[in-house]
């Protein structure tokens, strides 16, 4: 009899403990980190590093979930919409208090529809378009940190391409949201004493190859914007692997290619000057935590722009073009483990 009573009490205790634990977990604030890219991206890794560093220092219990859309590598609208539906289901199932949405594709395809609603709160990160294009300006449930290409730093680097002489700059990108936002920034920037001689967003790799080939004698530098979703031919759904596209560019481009993301160098390119993904991750996570810890009626943290940058370089590729940069650039790349022999 005593054994039966003890067993009953033990089961009851365990059930109560499980209910309390379940209630505790349900009451914890929830953050969803929604990436436009896949989890293998170096930039995504740096962004997550910044987010985790901030969250790991937080002592308030909370639950964090990551979802990677991979939209930036998809070649057609049908596949992008399918990825967006999966992202929306992730939001519905996890029911987050805050979504940290990274890059323009996540805004355009998934989270912009939540602007102006009570839930979830939105913290955008690393967007190249103006927030008003997504309906975020004036929305009480939206804040974030915008990405601004480090064009002033890049302008300084260009002086070493032709031993202090002005260079002719051309700009190439794909037709995705990120590339178009980057192009707007490039076209609004004062490049003097250098000059932008052309700018194109192209829909497939053959068009990209033709544009690169046609640059011989017409430009000194080609600024490579986002280019992760170049189809192998017009109208097809297969894409050229980014590393293959970069290797082709480095081999066949007469102008010096310069990327605006760290992936460009990591995948085989010679030089990249990029916004600091880690820094933007830190800012986005800090905003999310500050918002969660405030009163329910508290205003969103002020939206901001992050101007810190990362330098990536591959010495062999630059040496092959007789490009010599001051050692400060190499040291900056080494500090972030973005220097390649």
Order of alpha helices (4+ residues) and beta strands (2+ residues): alpha-beta-alpha-beta-alpha-beta-alpha-beta-beta-alpha-beta-alpha-beta-alpha-beta-alpha-beta-alpha-beta-alpha-beta-beta-alpha-alpha-beta
